[in-house]
Amino acid sequence: LMYSEELRELFETEDIETGDRIKADGHKGRLMPKPESGDPEILVLKQDSGYNIGIETEDIELVEKKDEKEPTETDIKHSEDKPDILVLHTGGTIASRVSYEEGGVKPAFNPEDLVQMYPEFAEEFNLHSEVVAQMLSEDMEPGHWQDIAEKVDEHKDDYDGIIIGHGTDTMAYTGAALTLMLQNIDTGAKVVHNAPNTKSTIESKSISQGEGRTNYRGLVRIPKGSSGSKTSIECDALMFDEEATSDTEPYIEIKEDDVEMAHEATVGRIGDEEIHYMMSRGIEEEEAKEMIVRGFIEPIAKELPLEYAVELNRLIELEMEGSLG
């Protein structure tokens, strides 16, 4: 799988090889192999964000040669003074490292791999890891939601915290399902605008009952060079009981002046007035609560494939059973 003869001659002149960090038409990144079905005239760069971009240009210069050394084995030392954190892997680039030979990423599942990628982990906590699944997030199905929830429930008393590594494409679907299955959960999203005139939307919805607690942590970054970008963040929380809590902790970093940013957070409880009103119309109390919950998550549910939406509705019914006292 090779680039065009003209590009290969340019690589040779500039002493550039696959995996080297280069600058192409103003964009910096690692030179990746040409995809099997790719245009031989299009360069593929992996940016610092982890995403690949294609560029047609002859304006190329070497920035840094790739490190030819094999990564040394990391010796992880646990301390009683640090919290114990479990990472549950399901796939996605967050738990992967770049493979220049394969032209993409490959899994990094054990704690040593993760510490090599993120050294600050070892400074802050004792890291543990376990594989739940290895898949593209678009292949995540309702049965996998149940597997993740069961694994969290199995380990929740053994660790100070649990992190679920998940691909971004369907993370919102899994997060919505786990919010119903689990009652103490952190969710979040990360968006980095790496080009001008880009747009992003983050929509987070959480539901808690009993003494359940939900928390949203999110990052939106608009660096220099991303003028004209637009981002919108909407965080909504619905709580059933006085003891239930919900927190929203967005982090927004903007380095450009010409951007549009909107943030909205709403928190509400299901009150007796709403329930009594619906019951006065002949609706049973449990059914009334189910209707309120379905209406709350409808903006997300309507975007789901049909089979996912059916499973989510079944999940709501199961979780609502016995919630009336």
Disulfide bonds with the S-S distance in Angstrom:
none
